[in-house]
């Protein structure tokens, strides 16, 4: 493995200023720096963010075609995007690991956030640990089994 895709859905481009009581005060650049510092030698972290569901789906297709492991924070798409769920299923059905992450704990928030349509097709789920959710997912994906 030489690259891990870290894909972030809608509104995560506003990290640092959007609801810091829920998501913390650090932004995507700080997350990128944390993950790059945490990655083992020879592993590239390719962190991306989009508010566009179609773009996120195409990035998952890219992961399937290249066999690239994925850390996915689907954000609001978590709760209703069956198109994203189907694209995530393509990743794991191809034998490529996909870890769903969340900065906050969706189960401790509003009821509508308690359901993830992605979780059932993800390799694993890590939630509620802030940016450490991503770091733990990166560690899992880069640790030989």
ChimeraX attribute file (.defattr): number of C-alpha atoms within 10 A of each C-alpha:
attribute: neighborCount
match mode: 1-to-1
recipient: residues
	/A:1	11
	/A:2	12
	/A:3	18
	/A:4	22
	/A:5	21
	/A:6	24
	/A:7	20
	/A:8	22
	/A:9	21
	/A:10	17
	/A:11	13
	/A:12	22
	/A:13	17
	/A:14	14
	/A:15	18
	/A:16	17
	/A:17	14
	/A:18	15
	/A:19	11
	/A:20	13
	/A:21	10
	/A:22	13
	/A:23	21
	/A:24	16
	/A:25	13
	/A:26	15
	/A:27	18
	/A:28	18
	/A:29	13
	/A:30	14
	/A:31	17
	/A:32	17
	/A:33	11
	/A:34	15
	/A:35	23
	/A:36	18
	/A:37	12
	/A:38	15
	/A:39	17
	/A:40	14
	/A:41	9
	/A:42	9
	/A:43	15
	/A:44	15
	/A:45	20
	/A:46	14
	/A:47	19
	/A:48	17
	/A:49	18
	/A:50	16
	/A:51	17
	/A:52	11
	/A:53	15
	/A:54	12
	/A:55	13
	/A:56	24
	/A:57	17
	/A:58	13
	/A:59	17
	/A:60	26
	/A:61	17
	/A:62	14
	/A:63	24
	/A:64	23
	/A:65	13
	/A:66	11
	/A:67	18
	/A:68	19
	/A:69	25
	/A:70	30
	/A:71	27
	/A:72	27
	/A:73	26
	/A:74	27
	/A:75	20
	/A:76	15
	/A:77	21
	/A:78	23
	/A:79	18
	/A:80	15
	/A:81	15
	/A:82	13
	/A:83	15
	/A:84	21
	/A:85	23
	/A:86	15
	/A:87	21
	/A:88	30
	/A:89	22
	/A:90	18
	/A:91	26
	/A:92	19
	/A:93	14
	/A:94	12
	/A:95	13
	/A:96	20
	/A:97	22
	/A:98	28
	/A:99	27
	/A:100	27
	/A:101	31
	/A:102	23
	/A:103	20
	/A:104	19
	/A:105	16
	/A:106	19
	/A:107	13
	/A:108	10
	/A:109	11
	/A:110	8
	/A:111	9
	/A:112	11
	/A:113	16
	/A:114	13
	/A:115	13
	/A:116	19
	/A:117	18
	/A:118	26
	/A:119	20
	/A:120	12
	/A:121	19
	/A:122	23
	/A:123	18
	/A:124	15
	/A:125	18
	/A:126	22
	/A:127	18
	/A:128	17
	/A:129	16
	/A:130	18
	/A:131	23
	/A:132	18
	/A:133	21
	/A:134	25
	/A:135	22
	/A:136	17
	/A:137	21
	/A:138	25
	/A:139	14
	/A:140	14
	/A:141	18
	/A:142	17
	/A:143	8
	/A:144	6
	/A:145	5
